[in-house]
């Protein structure tokens, strides 16, 4: 193709391709052959081409050198590269030296390694900060929820997380208030809306609150993690017991006319006769309460909402027969007759009162099944025992007191009898034993767990000691071992001798009417008892026998007869606790 003047266009000057190729070929002929150096394999390579190509190859060799391995791209194991391979090229051929390529690559590798380490350190720092934050958040939540409802705890449809005990209690009461069940009777056309309590449900609010506060409870750090985890859920129901018989009775009263109702036989405790008695039922209509019972159970499990159910009536004989009720009453009375005694393991015990036990026995009627069985109120048993047993079975420790003489010899052991200290504990364990006895229909003696403090023994030196000598018919008074007084007396006659032994003064009367099987003596003065009915007293009617020391013919009924003034001295001066020793033998005649 030509232009307007018919000339061919000029091409740019170009290096002849063949010439370039020839020069390249000739240059390659000057390359030293691959061979072995003096100290090992070496390669002296002269490579033609652009500077960039030389630099690239140098970089490749440098990389291979840095790795310490033979390059695998274009080299074989037959020709190994020296640790410092050298590339030379003639400036005339268009090459420039590439020394330092290896160093540059190594520096780049070092820089990359530095950046990698720096990144790792930053990552670890961030991870550490996050870990510290998580730990702080955990311990903060653990502290916050220590006395609050844990996250993830639900009561009905309400999430209770974070509520205090008072708030949880208010929520429970509100849920109970909001829970209502409407029952429609398709037979009578009547309907009623009732609370859970009206439908026979007994609710323990405090126990429900306890369950909420203790939901997802933990005893160690690992369980604490689960407790404060909001993704871990726990549903809490009302702490309640249901009574199907009470529910049926309520629905009958509300939905069926009184003269049409079927009434089951029942049992009740009669406080006057202290026994359970059976009452006869009557035939009639009764509601089929199956759906209502199910609705109540659902409401207990998930309180706080209203529900509506429709039921029908059915005509039946007395849902529970009199015979069945009487059998149950007999079983209840057997439990009242089998006594249950609780003891502190020492000196005290108490028998459970029949009236109280009767309160714990519950008749559980199931009209739909025609049965009535016995149940037991475990909570009432625990509450009664926890309130009553400490006052009835606890006892204070009392030190024993022995009377001794000046030499430390015991004259009277246990003038004051020692009593162990007993403090009742763990009455719930005793309540479990009582419940088990009632369930079995057996009597029982239950030892209540208690802490016992053993009494100690003290000695008391008797300042006063009176020695009644029957052989001499006198009494000698000692104070701190010294004789203070000696009085003539007349002791008991042969058939009612004054008992020998060691006693102590324990009771006094200024005047007293003394009685026995064959005597009554009014206005006896200055009476000081030391052994049961034996004591010192004035006996003006027996002065002659006192003067002669003659218990053989004019002896007493066991007392020590004295002159009025002498009896008064003993009454006035001898304290309670003074030792009285009766010694000697009964004389055969007057001794004075």
C-alpha positions as CSV (number, residue, x, y, z in Angstrom):
1,X,0.0,0.0,0.0
2,X,1.4,3.5,-0.9
3,X,0.6,7.0,0.3
4,X,-0.4,9.8,-1.9
5,X,3.0,10.1,-3.4
6,X,3.4,6.4,-4.0
7,X,6.2,5.9,-1.6
8,X,6.6,3.2,1.0
9,X,6.4,4.4,4.7
10,X,9.7,4.6,6.7
11,X,10.2,2.0,9.4
12,X,11.9,2.9,12.6
13,X,15.5,1.8,12.9
14,X,15.6,-1.6,14.6
15,X,18.5,-3.8,15.8
16,X,18.8,-6.7,13.4
17,X,17.2,-9.6,15.2
18,X,19.6,-12.1,13.7
19,X,22.6,-10.1,14.7
20,X,21.3,-9.9,18.3
21,X,20.7,-13.5,18.4
22,X,24.1,-14.2,17.0
23,X,25.7,-12.0,19.7
24,X,23.8,-13.8,22.3
25,X,24.9,-17.1,21.0
26,X,28.5,-16.0,20.8
27,X,28.4,-14.7,24.3
28,X,27.2,-18.0,25.6
29,X,30.2,-19.6,24.0
30,X,32.5,-17.7,26.4
31,X,30.8,-19.1,29.6
32,X,33.2,-21.2,31.7
33,X,32.1,-24.8,31.9
34,X,30.5,-26.0,35.1
35,X,33.1,-27.8,37.2
36,X,34.6,-28.4,40.6
37,X,36.5,-25.7,42.5
38,X,39.4,-26.2,44.8
39,X,37.3,-26.6,47.9
40,X,34.0,-27.9,46.4
41,X,31.5,-27.4,43.7
42,X,31.5,-24.0,42.1
43,X,29.9,-22.3,39.1
44,X,31.4,-19.3,37.4
45,X,28.5,-18.1,35.2
46,X,28.5,-15.4,32.6
47,X,25.0,-14.6,31.5
48,X,24.1,-12.3,28.7
49,X,20.9,-10.3,28.7
50,X,19.4,-7.3,30.2
51,X,20.4,-6.0,33.6
52,X,17.0,-6.8,35.0
53,X,17.4,-10.4,34.0
54,X,20.8,-10.5,35.7
55,X,19.3,-9.0,38.9
56,X,16.5,-11.4,38.8
57,X,18.7,-14.4,38.6
58,X,21.0,-13.0,41.3
59,X,17.9,-12.6,43.5
60,X,17.0,-16.2,42.8
61,X,20.5,-17.4,43.7
62,X,20.5,-15.2,46.7
63,X,17.2,-16.7,47.9
64,X,18.6,-20.1,47.3
65,X,21.6,-19.3,49.2
66,X,19.7,-17.9,52.1
67,X,17.6,-21.0,52.3
68,X,20.7,-23.2,52.3
69,X,19.4,-25.5,49.6
70,X,19.8,-26.1,45.9
71,X,17.5,-24.0,43.7
72,X,14.9,-26.3,42.0
73,X,13.9,-24.0,39.1
74,X,16.2,-24.9,36.2
75,X,19.2,-26.3,38.2
76,X,19.9,-30.0,38.9
77,X,21.7,-31.6,41.7
78,X,24.6,-32.3,39.3
79,X,25.6,-28.6,39.5
80,X,25.6,-27.0,42.9
81,X,25.9,-23.3,43.5
82,X,28.6,-21.9,45.8
83,X,27.7,-20.0,48.9
84,X,28.7,-16.8,47.2
85,X,28.0,-17.4,43.4
86,X,29.6,-14.7,41.2
87,X,28.1,-13.4,37.9
88,X,30.3,-11.5,35.6
89,X,29.5,-9.8,32.3
90,X,31.4,-7.6,30.0
91,X,30.3,-4.0,29.9
92,X,30.5,-4.2,26.3
93,X,27.9,-6.9,26.3
94,X,25.5,-4.6,28.1
95,X,25.8,-6.1,31.6
96,X,26.6,-4.4,34.9
97,X,27.7,-6.1,38.1
98,X,24.9,-7.2,40.4
99,X,26.9,-7.5,43.6
100,X,24.7,-7.0,46.8
101,X,21.6,-8.7,45.3
102,X,21.9,-11.4,47.9
103,X,22.4,-8.9,50.7
104,X,19.2,-7.0,49.7
105,X,17.2,-10.2,49.7
106,X,18.5,-11.1,53.1
107,X,17.7,-7.7,54.4
108,X,14.2,-8.0,53.0
109,X,13.7,-11.3,54.7
110,X,14.9,-9.9,58.0
111,X,12.5,-7.0,57.7
112,X,9.7,-9.3,57.0
113,X,10.6,-11.5,60.0
114,X,10.7,-8.3,62.2
115,X,7.2,-7.3,61.0
116,X,5.9,-10.8,61.7
117,X,7.2,-10.8,65.2
118,X,5.8,-7.3,65.8
119,X,2.4,-8.5,64.6
120,X,2.5,-11.5,66.8
121,X,3.3,-9.4,69.9
122,X,0.4,-7.0,69.0
123,X,-1.9,-10.0,68.7
124,X,-0.9,-11.4,72.0
125,X,-1.3,-8.0,73.7
126,X,-4.8,-7.7,72.3
127,X,-5.7,-11.2,73.3
128,X,-4.4,-10.5,76.8
129,X,-6.4,-7.3,77.1
130,X,-9.5,-9.2,76.0
131,X,-8.8,-12.0,78.4
132,X,-8.4,-9.6,81.3
133,X,-11.6,-7.8,80.3
134,X,-13.5,-11.2,80.2
135,X,-12.1,-12.2,83.6
136,X,-13.1,-8.8,85.0
137,X,-16.5,-9.0,83.5
138,X,-16.9,-12.6,84.9
139,X,-16.0,-11.6,88.5
140,X,-18.1,-8.4,88.2
141,X,-21.1,-10.5,87.2
142,X,-20.3,-13.1,89.8
143,X,-20.3,-10.4,92.5
144,X,-23.4,-8.7,91.1
145,X,-25.5,-11.9,91.0
146,X,-24.3,-13.2,94.4
147,X,-27.6,-12.1,96.0
148,X,-29.7,-11.8,92.9
149,X,-31.5,-14.2,90.5
150,X,-29.0,-15.5,88.0
151,X,-29.2,-14.7,84.3
152,X,-31.3,-17.2,82.2
153,X,-33.7,-18.0,85.1
154,X,-37.3,-17.8,84.0
155,X,-40.5,-17.9,86.0
156,X,-43.4,-18.7,83.8
157,X,-43.0,-16.3,80.9
158,X,-41.0,-13.7,82.9
159,X,-37.2,-13.5,82.9
160,X,-36.1,-13.0,86.5
161,X,-32.5,-12.2,86.0
162,X,-31.0,-9.6,88.4
163,X,-34.0,-9.4,90.8
164,X,-33.2,-9.1,94.5
165,X,-35.0,-11.4,96.9
166,X,-37.7,-8.8,97.7
167,X,-38.2,-8.1,94.0
168,X,-38.5,-11.8,93.3
169,X,-41.0,-12.3,96.1
170,X,-43.1,-9.5,94.6
171,X,-42.9,-11.0,91.2
172,X,-44.0,-14.4,92.6
173,X,-47.0,-12.9,94.3
174,X,-48.0,-11.0,91.2
175,X,-47.7,-14.1,89.1
176,X,-49.9,-16.0,91.6
177,X,-52.4,-13.1,91.4
178,X,-52.4,-13.1,87.6
179,X,-52.9,-16.8,87.4
180,X,-56.6,-17.6,87.0
181,X,-58.4,-20.5,85.4
182,X,-61.9,-20.2,84.0
183,X,-63.8,-23.5,84.0
184,X,-67.0,-23.8,81.8
185,X,-69.5,-26.5,82.5
186,X,-71.1,-27.6,79.2
187,X,-73.7,-29.6,81.1
188,X,-75.0,-27.0,83.5
189,X,-74.1,-24.0,81.5
190,X,-72.3,-22.5,84.5
191,X,-68.8,-21.2,84.6
192,X,-66.4,-20.0,87.3
193,X,-63.1,-18.2,87.4
194,X,-60.9,-19.4,90.2
195,X,-57.5,-18.7,91.7
196,X,-55.0,-21.6,92.3
197,X,-55.7,-21.5,96.0
198,X,-59.5,-22.0,95.3
199,X,-58.6,-24.9,93.1
200,X,-56.9,-26.7,96.0
201,X,-53.3,-25.5,95.4
202,X,-51.2,-24.8,98.5
203,X,-48.4,-22.4,97.5
204,X,-45.2,-21.8,99.5
205,X,-44.0,-18.4,98.4
206,X,-40.8,-18.3,100.4
207,X,-39.8,-21.8,99.0
208,X,-40.5,-20.6,95.5
209,X,-38.3,-17.5,96.1
210,X,-35.6,-19.8,97.5
211,X,-35.8,-21.9,94.3
212,X,-35.4,-18.7,92.1
213,X,-32.5,-17.4,94.1
214,X,-30.8,-20.8,94.1
215,X,-31.5,-21.7,90.5
216,X,-28.2,-22.4,88.7
217,X,-26.6,-22.6,92.0
218,X,-22.8,-23.1,92.1
219,X,-20.3,-24.5,94.6
220,X,-17.1,-23.7,92.7
221,X,-15.6,-21.3,90.2
222,X,-16.4,-23.5,87.2
223,X,-20.0,-23.7,88.1
224,X,-20.0,-19.9,88.7
225,X,-19.1,-19.5,85.0
226,X,-22.3,-21.4,84.0
227,X,-24.3,-19.6,86.6
228,X,-23.7,-16.1,85.1
229,X,-24.0,-17.4,81.5
230,X,-27.2,-15.9,80.1
231,X,-27.3,-18.6,77.5
232,X,-27.8,-21.3,80.2
233,X,-31.5,-21.4,81.1
234,X,-33.4,-22.6,84.2
235,X,-37.2,-22.7,84.5
236,X,-38.6,-22.4,88.0
237,X,-42.1,-23.6,88.9
238,X,-44.3,-22.6,91.9
239,X,-43.4,-24.6,95.0
240,X,-46.9,-25.9,95.5
241,X,-48.9,-29.0,96.3
242,X,-52.2,-29.8,94.6
243,X,-55.3,-31.4,96.0
244,X,-57.5,-32.9,93.3
245,X,-60.3,-33.7,95.8
246,X,-60.4,-30.0,96.9
247,X,-60.5,-29.0,93.2
248,X,-63.4,-31.3,92.5
249,X,-65.3,-30.1,95.6
250,X,-64.8,-26.5,94.6
251,X,-66.0,-27.1,91.0
252,X,-69.0,-29.1,92.3
253,X,-70.0,-26.2,94.6
254,X,-69.6,-23.6,91.9
255,X,-71.0,-25.5,88.9
256,X,-73.6,-28.0,90.2
257,X,-76.6,-27.3,92.3
258,X,-76.2,-28.6,95.9
259,X,-79.1,-31.1,95.7
260,X,-77.6,-32.7,92.5
261,X,-74.0,-33.1,93.7
262,X,-72.3,-36.4,94.3
263,X,-70.4,-36.3,97.6
264,X,-67.5,-38.7,98.3
265,X,-67.1,-40.3,101.7
266,X,-64.4,-38.7,103.7
267,X,-62.5,-38.8,107.0
268,X,-61.7,-36.1,109.5
269,X,-60.0,-35.8,112.9
270,X,-62.3,-35.4,116.0
271,X,-60.3,-33.5,118.7
272,X,-62.8,-34.6,121.4
273,X,-62.5,-38.3,120.7
274,X,-58.8,-37.9,119.5
275,X,-59.5,-40.1,116.5
276,X,-60.2,-40.0,112.8
277,X,-63.8,-40.7,111.8
278,X,-65.4,-41.6,108.5
279,X,-68.4,-39.7,107.0
280,X,-70.7,-41.3,104.3
281,X,-71.0,-39.8,100.8
282,X,-74.0,-39.5,98.5
283,X,-74.6,-40.3,94.8
284,X,-75.2,-37.5,92.2
285,X,-73.5,-35.4,89.6
286,X,-69.8,-34.6,89.6
287,X,-67.7,-32.7,87.2
288,X,-65.2,-34.5,85.1
289,X,-62.2,-32.5,86.3
290,X,-59.5,-34.1,84.2
291,X,-59.0,-31.0,82.0
292,X,-59.1,-28.7,85.0
293,X,-56.5,-30.8,86.9
294,X,-54.2,-30.6,83.8
295,X,-54.7,-26.8,83.6
296,X,-53.8,-26.4,87.3
297,X,-50.6,-28.5,86.8
298,X,-49.7,-26.3,83.8
299,X,-50.3,-23.2,85.8
300,X,-48.1,-24.4,88.7
301,X,-45.3,-25.1,86.2
302,X,-45.7,-21.8,84.3
303,X,-47.6,-19.3,86.5
304,X,-48.7,-15.8,85.6
305,X,-51.2,-16.4,82.8
306,X,-55.0,-17.1,82.5
307,X,-56.5,-20.2,81.0
308,X,-59.9,-21.5,80.1
309,X,-61.1,-25.1,80.0
310,X,-64.5,-26.7,79.3
311,X,-65.7,-29.7,81.2
312,X,-68.8,-31.8,81.5
313,X,-70.7,-33.5,84.3
314,X,-71.3,-37.1,84.9
315,X,-73.7,-39.0,87.2
316,X,-72.0,-41.3,89.7
317,X,-72.5,-43.2,92.9
318,X,-70.7,-41.7,95.9
319,X,-67.3,-41.2,94.4
320,X,-65.6,-42.8,97.5
321,X,-67.5,-45.4,99.5
322,X,-67.9,-45.3,103.2
323,X,-66.1,-48.7,103.5
324,X,-63.1,-47.2,101.8
325,X,-63.1,-44.1,104.0
326,X,-63.4,-46.2,107.2
327,X,-60.4,-48.3,106.2
328,X,-58.4,-45.2,105.7
329,X,-59.6,-43.7,109.1
330,X,-58.5,-47.0,110.8
331,X,-55.0,-46.6,109.2
332,X,-54.8,-43.0,110.5
333,X,-55.8,-44.0,114.0
334,X,-53.2,-46.8,114.1
335,X,-50.6,-44.1,113.5
336,X,-52.0,-42.0,116.4
337,X,-51.8,-45.0,118.7
338,X,-48.2,-45.9,117.8
339,X,-46.4,-43.5,120.0
340,X,-43.4,-41.6,118.7
341,X,-40.9,-40.5,121.3
342,X,-38.0,-38.1,120.8
343,X,-35.0,-38.1,123.2
344,X,-31.9,-35.9,123.6
345,X,-29.8,-39.0,124.3
346,X,-29.4,-37.9,128.0
347,X,-32.0,-37.1,130.6
348,X,-34.9,-35.7,128.6
349,X,-37.5,-37.1,126.2
350,X,-40.8,-36.0,124.8
351,X,-43.7,-37.9,123.3
352,X,-45.3,-36.3,120.2
353,X,-48.9,-35.2,121.1
354,X,-51.7,-36.9,119.3
355,X,-53.4,-33.7,118.3
356,X,-50.2,-32.5,116.6
357,X,-49.6,-35.8,114.8
358,X,-53.2,-35.7,113.5
359,X,-52.4,-32.3,111.8
360,X,-49.6,-34.0,109.9
361,X,-51.9,-36.8,108.5
362,X,-53.7,-35.7,105.3
363,X,-56.5,-37.6,103.6
364,X,-55.7,-37.5,99.9
365,X,-58.9,-38.2,98.0
366,X,-59.1,-39.2,94.4
367,X,-62.9,-39.3,93.6
368,X,-62.2,-40.3,90.0
369,X,-60.5,-43.4,91.2
370,X,-62.7,-44.0,94.2
371,X,-59.8,-44.0,96.6
372,X,-58.7,-42.1,99.7
373,X,-55.2,-42.6,101.0
374,X,-53.0,-41.1,103.7
375,X,-50.4,-38.5,103.0
376,X,-48.1,-36.6,105.4
377,X,-47.1,-32.9,105.7
378,X,-43.3,-33.1,105.9
379,X,-42.9,-29.4,106.1
380,X,-45.3,-29.1,109.0
381,X,-43.3,-31.9,110.8
382,X,-40.0,-30.1,110.2
383,X,-41.5,-26.8,111.4
384,X,-43.0,-28.2,114.6
385,X,-39.8,-30.0,115.6
386,X,-37.5,-27.1,114.9
387,X,-39.7,-24.8,117.0
388,X,-40.5,-27.2,119.9
389,X,-37.6,-29.6,120.4
390,X,-35.0,-27.1,121.6
391,X,-37.2,-25.9,124.4
392,X,-38.3,-29.4,125.4
393,X,-35.0,-31.3,125.1
394,X,-32.2,-28.7,125.6
395,X,-30.7,-28.8,129.1
396,X,-28.2,-26.6,130.9
397,X,-25.0,-28.1,132.3
398,X,-25.1,-28.3,136.1
399,X,-21.8,-29.0,138.0
400,X,-21.9,-31.9,140.4
401,X,-21.0,-30.9,144.0
402,X,-19.5,-33.4,146.4
403,X,-19.3,-32.6,150.1
404,X,-15.9,-33.4,151.6
405,X,-14.3,-33.1,155.0
406,X,-11.2,-31.1,155.9
407,X,-9.0,-34.0,154.6
408,X,-10.7,-34.0,151.2
409,X,-12.6,-37.2,151.9
410,X,-16.0,-37.3,150.2
411,X,-18.7,-37.3,152.8
412,X,-21.6,-36.9,150.5
413,X,-21.2,-37.7,146.8
414,X,-23.4,-35.6,144.5
415,X,-25.0,-33.3,147.1
416,X,-25.9,-31.5,143.9
417,X,-26.3,-34.0,141.1
418,X,-24.4,-33.2,137.9
419,X,-26.4,-32.7,134.7
420,X,-24.9,-32.7,131.2
421,X,-25.4,-29.7,129.0
422,X,-27.4,-30.7,125.9
423,X,-28.1,-28.5,122.8
424,X,-30.3,-29.9,120.1
425,X,-29.2,-29.6,116.5
426,X,-30.3,-30.9,113.1
427,X,-34.0,-31.3,113.9
428,X,-34.7,-31.9,110.2
429,X,-33.0,-35.3,110.5
430,X,-35.3,-36.1,113.4
431,X,-38.3,-34.9,111.3
432,X,-37.3,-37.3,108.5
433,X,-37.3,-40.2,111.0
434,X,-40.7,-39.2,112.3
435,X,-42.0,-39.0,108.7
436,X,-40.6,-42.5,108.0
437,X,-42.3,-43.9,111.1
438,X,-45.7,-42.5,110.1
439,X,-45.3,-43.8,106.6
440,X,-44.6,-47.3,107.9
441,X,-47.4,-47.0,110.5
442,X,-44.9,-47.8,113.3
443,X,-44.1,-46.3,116.6
444,X,-40.5,-45.1,117.2
445,X,-38.0,-43.7,119.6
446,X,-35.9,-41.1,117.8
447,X,-32.7,-39.7,119.3
448,X,-32.3,-36.2,118.1
449,X,-28.7,-35.1,117.2
450,X,-27.3,-32.8,119.9
451,X,-24.1,-31.3,121.2
452,X,-23.3,-32.6,124.7
453,X,-21.2,-30.9,127.3
454,X,-20.2,-33.3,130.1
455,X,-20.8,-31.9,133.6
456,X,-17.8,-31.3,135.8
457,X,-17.4,-32.1,139.5
458,X,-16.7,-29.7,142.3
459,X,-15.9,-30.3,145.9
460,X,-17.2,-28.3,148.8
461,X,-15.8,-28.6,152.3
462,X,-18.6,-28.9,154.8
463,X,-18.2,-26.2,157.4
464,X,-20.9,-27.8,159.6
465,X,-21.2,-31.4,160.5
466,X,-23.7,-33.0,162.9
467,X,-23.0,-36.5,164.3
468,X,-26.0,-38.3,165.7
469,X,-24.8,-41.2,167.9
470,X,-27.6,-43.7,168.6
471,X,-25.5,-45.6,171.0
472,X,-24.9,-42.5,173.2
473,X,-28.3,-40.8,172.3
474,X,-26.7,-37.4,171.6
475,X,-25.8,-35.2,168.7
476,X,-22.5,-33.4,168.4
477,X,-22.1,-30.3,166.2
478,X,-18.8,-29.6,164.5
479,X,-17.8,-26.4,162.8
480,X,-14.7,-26.7,160.6
481,X,-13.7,-29.8,162.5
482,X,-14.2,-28.3,166.0
483,X,-16.8,-29.3,168.5
484,X,-19.3,-26.5,169.0
485,X,-22.3,-28.1,170.8
486,X,-23.5,-31.5,172.1
487,X,-27.2,-32.1,172.7
488,X,-29.0,-34.9,174.3
489,X,-31.6,-36.5,172.1
490,X,-34.0,-39.4,171.7
491,X,-33.9,-41.3,168.4
492,X,-36.4,-43.7,166.7
493,X,-37.8,-46.7,168.4
494,X,-36.8,-50.2,167.4
495,X,-39.5,-50.6,164.7
496,X,-38.8,-47.1,163.2
497,X,-35.2,-46.5,163.9
498,X,-33.3,-43.5,162.7
499,X,-31.4,-44.6,159.6
500,X,-27.7,-44.9,159.8
501,X,-25.8,-43.1,157.1
502,X,-24.5,-39.8,155.8
503,X,-27.0,-37.2,154.8
504,X,-27.3,-33.4,154.5
505,X,-29.8,-30.8,155.7
506,X,-32.2,-29.9,152.8
507,X,-35.4,-28.5,154.3
508,X,-36.6,-26.5,157.3
509,X,-40.0,-25.5,158.8
510,X,-40.5,-23.1,161.7
511,X,-43.7,-25.0,162.6
512,X,-45.3,-28.0,160.9
513,X,-48.1,-30.5,161.4
514,X,-46.4,-33.9,161.2
515,X,-48.4,-36.9,160.0
516,X,-47.8,-40.6,159.8
517,X,-49.7,-43.8,159.5
518,X,-50.7,-43.8,163.2
519,X,-50.2,-40.2,164.3
520,X,-50.9,-36.6,163.6
521,X,-49.0,-34.0,165.6
522,X,-49.8,-30.3,164.9
523,X,-47.5,-27.3,165.5
524,X,-44.2,-29.1,165.7
525,X,-41.5,-26.5,166.1
526,X,-38.0,-26.0,164.7
527,X,-38.1,-28.8,162.1
528,X,-34.8,-29.5,160.3
529,X,-35.0,-32.4,157.8
530,X,-31.9,-34.3,156.7
531,X,-33.1,-37.7,155.4
532,X,-36.6,-37.9,153.8
533,X,-39.0,-37.6,156.6
534,X,-36.3,-37.8,159.3
535,X,-35.2,-34.6,161.0
536,X,-34.4,-32.7,164.1
537,X,-37.4,-31.1,165.9
538,X,-38.7,-30.0,169.3
539,X,-40.6,-32.7,171.2
540,X,-41.9,-31.3,174.5
541,X,-44.1,-34.4,174.9
542,X,-41.0,-36.6,175.1
543,X,-38.7,-34.6,177.4
544,X,-38.4,-37.5,179.9
545,X,-37.2,-39.9,177.2
546,X,-34.7,-37.3,176.0
547,X,-33.4,-36.9,179.5
548,X,-32.9,-40.6,180.0
549,X,-31.9,-41.4,176.4
550,X,-34.5,-44.1,176.1
551,X,-35.5,-44.9,172.5
552,X,-36.4,-48.4,173.6
553,X,-39.5,-47.4,175.5
554,X,-40.2,-43.9,174.2
555,X,-38.5,-43.7,170.8
556,X,-39.8,-41.6,167.9
557,X,-41.0,-42.6,164.4
558,X,-37.5,-41.9,163.1
559,X,-36.9,-38.3,163.9
560,X,-34.4,-37.0,166.4
561,X,-36.4,-35.6,169.4
562,X,-34.8,-32.6,171.1
563,X,-35.5,-30.0,173.8
564,X,-37.2,-26.9,172.3
565,X,-34.2,-24.6,172.8
566,X,-31.8,-27.1,171.3
567,X,-34.0,-27.7,168.3
568,X,-34.2,-23.9,167.8
569,X,-30.4,-23.6,167.9
570,X,-30.0,-26.2,165.1
571,X,-32.8,-24.6,163.1
572,X,-31.2,-21.2,163.5
573,X,-27.5,-22.0,163.0
574,X,-27.2,-25.0,160.8
575,X,-27.5,-24.1,157.1
576,X,-28.9,-26.2,154.3
577,X,-26.2,-28.6,153.0
578,X,-24.7,-29.3,156.4
579,X,-23.6,-32.9,156.8
580,X,-25.5,-35.2,159.1
581,X,-24.0,-38.5,160.0
582,X,-26.0,-41.1,161.9
583,X,-23.8,-43.6,163.6
584,X,-23.9,-46.2,166.4
585,X,-26.4,-48.9,167.2
586,X,-29.8,-49.1,168.7
587,X,-29.5,-49.4,172.5
588,X,-31.4,-52.1,174.4
589,X,-32.3,-49.8,177.3
590,X,-32.0,-46.2,178.5
591,X,-28.4,-44.9,178.2
592,X,-28.6,-42.2,180.9
